[in-house]
């Protein structure tokens, strides 16, 4: 429970204004957080076998030596030069108006060179291995203040603003709103409308939320203009980032909250569109007595892949001709892999004690699934809550415990 530190009511000296209220609340926490380390992984010459760029042969079961690392580092350098050369040749052919067959051959050669470079990079990573990382235990403490102001005019229009500052965060971003029979208009530091409708994820555990692995990733998390309209348990939301002048960056959401057989239920659906990428999310939750269950699912369609030819053509159209600066793989090649996120949580509260558990899976096309799960305990002492949690961070253990307090 939060106790108001400061609450004042001021009569505003305007004909159309009635009363305004300002309040300050604060929360804090003190405890410890432990992050599990990782064992060293020895370099293995046979861990990656697809590469043809290596200049020495791999021997089954043989650990990497210093000479192997040097050899594969040189192979990456040679492959990068070959890739840049192939790209420049394709750009030069395009600039000179080469025939279709010539252009196709040039860019096929660049694709082959790129694949060889990727092989060399993968072989170097496999041969190098990774160093051991020790367990880490650190202090988990924070103090946060939230300032909220609200008021209402004589004509029934509500208005307000909210912001926060904290010990470890110098961000001054906040939000403002005005609402009435027409709905609610908000500006500032806002979540996307799809996240407003479906929630940021499922229930968290522990003192610090332990990496917030219970939360979903939304592409619409930096919007600055929002609108909501509610009626009969239904809430429609729309938001966008007005800083984006070219292309789409908007989101919509719809949420229903009501009662069913004595249980409180909530359903939400939402979708965002950022450029060629779209994300669709749906969630459902039910609460009865001290039990709350929530499930959420989100799918991100990141659009068509972009490749080297499109990037090279852009260089030519800008009048630069042959590219002499090495290309950056991050800007030249984009796979735009689709991602699905699913999560579920169960929380039960009995008197001052509560227990929470969650599980989440992140599936990216072409990659191994990432799994997260957590279990948390909390006991309310009255203004101060004892909290503890443990999370499996995709096979890495996170643990915390301590006291959370509010004012």
C-alpha positions in Angstrom: 0.0 0.0 0.0 1.2 3.5 -0.8 0.9 6.3 1.7 0.6 9.8 0.3 3.4 12.1 1.5 1.9 15.2 0.2 -1.7 16.0 -0.9 -2.9 19.5 -1.5 -6.1 20.8 -3.0 -5.9 24.2 -4.6 -8.7 26.3 -6.0 -7.7 27.5 -9.4 -8.6 31.2 -10.1 -10.3 30.5 -13.4 -14.0 30.5 -14.2 -13.9 27.1 -15.9 -11.7 25.4 -13.3 -12.7 23.7 -10.0 -10.1 21.9 -7.9 -6.7 20.3 -8.4 -4.7 17.8 -6.4 -1.0 17.1 -6.2 0.4 13.9 -4.6 3.8 12.4 -4.1 4.3 8.7 -3.4 7.6 6.9 -2.8 8.9 3.3 -2.9 12.2 1.8 -2.0 13.9 -1.5 -1.7 17.0 -3.1 -0.1 18.4 -6.6 -0.6 20.8 -8.8 -2.6 20.8 -10.3 -6.1 22.8 -13.2 -7.2 23.6 -14.1 -10.9 24.9 -17.5 -11.7 28.2 -17.6 -13.6 29.1 -19.8 -16.5 31.7 -22.5 -16.9 34.5 -22.0 -19.4 33.9 -23.6 -22.9 37.1 -24.8 -24.5 37.7 -24.1 -28.1 37.0 -27.1 -30.3 38.2 -27.4 -33.9 35.3 -29.7 -34.7 32.4 -27.7 -33.1 31.7 -25.9 -36.4 32.2 -28.0 -39.5 30.4 -26.2 -42.4 33.2 -23.6 -43.1 35.4 -23.8 -46.2 37.3 -20.7 -45.3 39.7 -22.3 -42.8 43.3 -22.7 -43.9 44.0 -25.7 -41.7 42.0 -28.9 -41.3 40.1 -29.8 -38.2 40.9 -33.0 -36.4 38.1 -34.9 -34.6 38.3 -34.3 -30.8 41.2 -31.9 -31.0 41.2 -28.8 -28.8 42.1 -25.5 -30.4 45.7 -24.2 -30.0 47.0 -20.6 -30.2 48.1 -21.3 -33.8 44.5 -22.4 -34.7 43.1 -19.2 -33.3 45.6 -17.1 -35.3 44.8 -19.2 -38.4 41.1 -18.6 -38.2 41.5 -14.9 -37.4 43.5 -14.5 -40.6 40.8 -16.5 -42.4 38.2 -14.0 -41.3 40.3 -11.1 -42.5 40.8 -12.7 -45.9 37.1 -13.5 -46.2 36.2 -9.9 -45.3 38.4 -8.6 -48.0 37.0 -11.0 -50.6 33.5 -10.0 -49.6 34.1 -6.3 -49.9 35.8 -6.9 -53.3 32.8 -8.8 -54.6 30.4 -6.1 -53.4 32.4 -3.4 -55.0 32.6 -5.3 -58.3 28.8 -5.6 -58.3 28.3 -1.9 -57.6 30.8 -1.0 -60.4 28.9 -3.3 -62.8 25.6 -1.6 -61.9 27.0 1.9 -62.2 28.4 1.1 -65.7 25.1 -0.3 -66.9 26.1 -3.9 -67.3 23.7 -6.5 -68.8 21.4 -8.6 -66.6 23.6 -11.7 -66.9 26.7 -9.9 -65.8 25.0 -8.3 -62.8 23.5 -11.6 -61.7 26.9 -13.2 -61.8 28.5 -10.4 -59.8 25.9 -10.5 -57.1 25.9 -14.3 -57.0 29.7 -14.0 -56.4 29.0 -11.6 -53.5 26.6 -14.0 -52.0 29.1 -16.8 -52.1 31.8 -14.5 -50.6 29.4 -13.5 -47.8 28.6 -17.1 -47.0 32.4 -17.8 -46.8 32.8 -14.9 -44.5 30.1 -16.2 -42.2 31.7 -19.6 -42.1 35.0 -18.1 -41.2 33.4 -16.0 -38.4 31.6 -19.1 -37.0 34.7 -21.2 -37.1 36.7 -18.5 -35.3 34.0 -18.4 -32.5 34.0 -22.1 -32.2 37.7 -22.4 -32.1 38.1 -19.6 -29.5 35.7 -20.8 -26.9 34.5 -18.7 -24.0 36.1 -17.9 -20.6 34.6 -18.8 -17.3 32.3 -16.3 -15.6 32.1 -16.4 -11.8 28.9 -16.1 -9.8 28.0 -12.5 -8.9 26.2 -11.2 -5.8 25.5 -7.5 -5.6 23.4 -5.0 -3.6 19.8 -4.4 -4.9 18.7 -1.1 -3.6 16.6 1.8 -5.1 14.5 4.8 -4.1 11.8 6.1 -6.4 9.5 9.1 -6.2 6.3 9.5 -8.3 4.7 12.9 -8.7 1.1 13.0 -9.9 -1.2 16.0 -10.4 -4.9 15.9 -11.4 -7.8 18.2 -11.6 -11.3 18.7 -13.1 -13.0 21.7 -14.6 -16.5 22.8 -13.7 -17.6 21.4 -17.1 -16.4 17.9 -16.1 -13.2 17.7 -18.1 -10.4 15.9 -16.2 -6.7 16.7 -16.7 -3.4 15.7 -15.2 0.3 14.9 -15.4 2.6 12.3 -14.0 6.4 11.9 -13.7 9.0 10.1 -11.6 12.6 10.3 -10.6 14.7 7.9 -8.7 18.1 7.3 -7.1 19.5 5.3 -10.1 17.6 6.9 -13.0 18.0 10.5 -14.1 15.3 10.3 -16.7 12.8 13.2 -16.5 10.3 11.8 -19.0 6.7 12.0 -17.9 3.2 12.0 -19.3 0.2 14.3 -19.4 -3.5 13.7 -20.2 -6.9 15.3 -20.7 -10.1 13.3 -20.5 -13.8 13.7 -20.7 -16.9 12.2 -22.5 -14.8 12.3 -25.7 -12.2 9.8 -24.2 -8.7 10.3 -22.9 -5.8 11.9 -24.8 -2.3 11.3 -23.5 1.1 12.6 -24.5 4.6 12.0 -23.3 6.4 8.8 -22.3 3.8 6.2 -23.2 3.4 2.5 -23.9 2.0 1.5 -27.2 -1.8 0.9 -27.4 -1.3 -2.8 -28.0 0.7 -3.1 -24.7 -2.0 -1.0 -22.9 -4.6 -3.5 -24.0 -2.8 -6.7 -23.3 -0.4 -5.8 -20.5 3.4 -5.8 -20.5 3.5 -9.5 -19.7 2.6 -11.8 -16.9 3.2 -11.6 -13.1 6.8 -10.9 -12.0 8.7 -12.5 -9.1 11.3 -11.4 -6.6 12.5 -8.1 -5.2 13.9 -6.7 -8.5 11.8 -8.7 -11.0 15.1 -10.5 -11.8 15.6 -9.2 -15.3 11.9 -8.8 -16.0 11.9 -12.0 -18.0 8.1 -12.2 -17.3 7.6 -9.2 -19.6 7.2 -9.3 -23.4 9.2 -7.3 -25.9 7.0 -4.7 -27.7 8.1 -2.8 -30.8 5.7 0.1 -29.9 7.3 0.9 -26.5 8.4 4.5 -27.4 5.1 6.2 -28.4 4.3 9.8 -27.4 0.6 10.2 -28.4 -2.3 8.1 -27.3 -6.0 8.0 -27.2 -8.4 5.8 -25.2 -12.2 5.5 -25.1 -14.0 3.3 -22.6 -17.6 2.2 -22.4 -19.4 -0.8 -20.8 -16.2 -2.6 -19.9 -14.6 -2.1 -23.3 -11.6 0.1 -23.9 -10.3 1.1 -27.3 -6.7 2.4 -27.5 -4.7 4.0 -30.3 -1.1 5.3 -30.1 1.7 6.4 -32.3 5.2 7.9 -32.3 4.9 11.3 -33.9 8.7 11.6 -34.2 8.5 9.2 -37.1 7.7 11.2 -40.2 8.2 8.6 -42.9 6.5 5.2 -42.7 4.2 3.7 -40.1 4.8 3.6 -36.3 1.4 3.1 -34.7 -0.6 0.7 -32.5 -4.2 -0.2 -31.7 -5.7 -2.2 -28.9 -9.0 -3.4 -27.5 -9.6 -4.6 -23.9 -12.6 -6.0 -22.1 -13.0 -6.3 -18.3 -16.0 -7.7 -16.5 -17.4 -10.4 -14.2 -18.3 -14.0 -15.0 -19.7 -16.2 -12.3 -18.1 -14.2 -9.5 -14.7 -14.2 -11.2 -13.1 -11.0 -12.7 -12.0 -11.6 -16.3 -10.0 -9.5 -18.7 -9.3 -10.1 -22.4 -7.0 -7.9 -24.6 -5.9 -7.8 -28.2 -3.6 -5.4 -29.9 -1.5 -4.9 -33.0 1.4 -2.5 -33.9 2.9 -1.5 -37.2 6.4 -0.2 -37.4 7.7 0.1 -41.0 7.2 -3.3 -42.6 7.1 -5.1 -39.3 3.8 -5.9 -37.5 3.2 -7.4 -34.0 0.0 -9.0 -32.9 -0.7 -9.8 -29.2 -3.5 -11.2 -27.2 -4.0 -11.9 -23.5 -6.5 -13.3 -21.0 -6.6 -13.3 -17.3 -9.0 -14.5 -14.6 -9.1 -13.7 -10.9 -11.2 -15.4 -8.2 -10.7 -15.2 -4.5 -6.9 -15.0 -4.0 -6.1 -16.8 -7.3 -5.1 -15.0 -10.5 -4.1 -16.7 -13.8 -2.9 -14.8 -16.9 -1.8 -16.0 -20.3 -0.4 -13.9 -23.1 0.9 -14.6 -26.7 2.6 -12.3 -29.2 3.8 -12.8 -32.8 6.1 -10.4 -34.6 6.2 -10.5 -38.4 9.3 -8.5 -39.2 8.7 -8.2 -42.9 10.7 -9.4 -45.9 14.5 -9.9 -45.6 16.7 -7.1 -47.0 19.9 -8.1 -48.7 23.2 -6.8 -50.1 21.9 -6.0 -53.6 19.4 -3.4 -52.3 22.0 -1.8 -50.2 24.5 -1.6 -53.1 21.9 -0.1 -55.4 21.2 2.6 -52.8 24.9 3.5 -52.9 24.9 3.8 -56.7 21.7 5.9 -56.7 23.3 8.4 -54.3 26.1 9.0 -56.8 29.0 7.5 -54.9 29.9 5.0 -57.6 32.3 2.3 -56.5 32.3 1.8 -52.8 35.8 1.9 -51.3 34.8 1.7 -47.6 34.2 -1.8 -46.2 30.5 -2.6 -45.8 29.1 -3.2 -42.4 27.3 -6.5 -42.3 24.7 -5.1 -39.8 23.5 -2.6 -42.3 24.0 -4.6 -45.5 22.4 -7.9 -44.4 19.2 -8.1 -42.4 17.4 -11.4 -42.0 14.3 -9.9 -40.3 13.6 -13.1 -38.4 10.1 -13.6 -37.0 9.6 -14.0 -33.2 6.8 -15.6 -31.2 6.5 -15.0 -27.4 4.2 -16.9 -25.1 3.9 -16.7 -21.3 1.7 -17.7 -18.4 1.6 -16.9 -14.7 -0.2 -18.1 -11.6 -0.4 -16.1 -8.4 -2.2 -16.9 -5.1 -2.6 -14.6 -2.2 -3.7 -15.7 1.3 -3.9 -13.0 4.0 -0.4 -11.4 4.0 1.3 -14.1 2.0 1.5 -14.5 -1.8 3.2 -17.0 -4.1 3.7 -16.4 -7.8 5.1 -18.5 -10.6 5.6 -17.8 -14.4 6.9 -19.4 -17.5 7.8 -17.8 -20.9 9.1 -19.1 -24.2 10.6 -17.0 -27.0 10.8 -18.7 -30.4 12.8 -17.0 -33.2 12.8 -18.6 -36.7 16.1 -20.3 -37.4 17.2 -20.2 -33.8 16.9 -22.3 -30.7 14.0 -21.5 -28.4 14.7 -19.5 -25.2 12.9 -20.6 -22.0 12.4 -18.6 -18.8 10.6 -19.5 -15.6 10.4 -18.1 -12.1 9.0 -18.6 -8.6 8.5 -15.9 -6.0 7.3 -15.4 -2.5 6.1 -12.3 -0.7 5.0 -11.5 2.8 3.4 -8.2 3.7 4.5 -6.8 7.0 2.4 -3.6 6.7 4.1 -1.0 4.5 7.2 -3.3 4.3 7.1 -6.5 2.2 9.6 -9.3 2.5 10.2 -10.6 -1.1 12.3 -13.5 -2.5 12.5 -15.0 -6.0 14.4 -17.4 -8.3 14.4 -17.3 -12.1 15.7 -19.7 -14.7 17.1 -17.3 -17.3 17.4 -19.7 -20.2 19.5 -22.1 -18.1 21.1 -19.4 -16.0 19.9 -19.0 -12.4 19.0 -15.6 -10.9 18.1 -15.2 -7.2 17.2 -12.2 -5.0 15.7 -11.4 -1.7 15.1 -8.4 0.5 12.6 -5.8 1.7 10.4 -3.6 -0.4 8.8 -0.6 1.3 6.3 2.2 0.3 5.4 5.6 1.7 
